[in-house]
Amino acid sequence: MTDLDAISRNILHQLERDGRISNTDLARKVGLSASACLRRVQELERTGLIKGYRAVIDPVVRGAAITIFVMVGLSEHLKKDAQAFERAVAKASEVRECHNITGSVEYLLRVEVSDLAAYKAFHADVLGTLPQVSSITSHICLGSPTDKRA
């Protein structure tokens, strides 16, 4: 759905900023009546453009003070190996995102842990035990000045 008009784009923008905004406030911000706004939002949901709504949890408050981006290379480029790796990291609570990427490695993970000892344990006990993994490169996040997920 690439042919969105300005009002629908504005609705999406407002919902990205505040998914809990009331329909009345959203309608006011985008210049529609409440009923017209609701119909637009329902249509965006029905077509799958809006996939859902969620709470954004502060990782520090949750006990995950450190974010580490981990680049993982696989030994083989077989579908079964990729699927096995994806299943394994989906079970790891430390992995908040897993992206299959192009380039010198196959995966980019966003890992959140309480401290470096917790990351060392994850590195050794989870990633280090997967037979598909051939390389692991870790990048500790010092800050995120732009993060539009929240």
Disulfide bonds with the S-S distance in Angstrom:
none
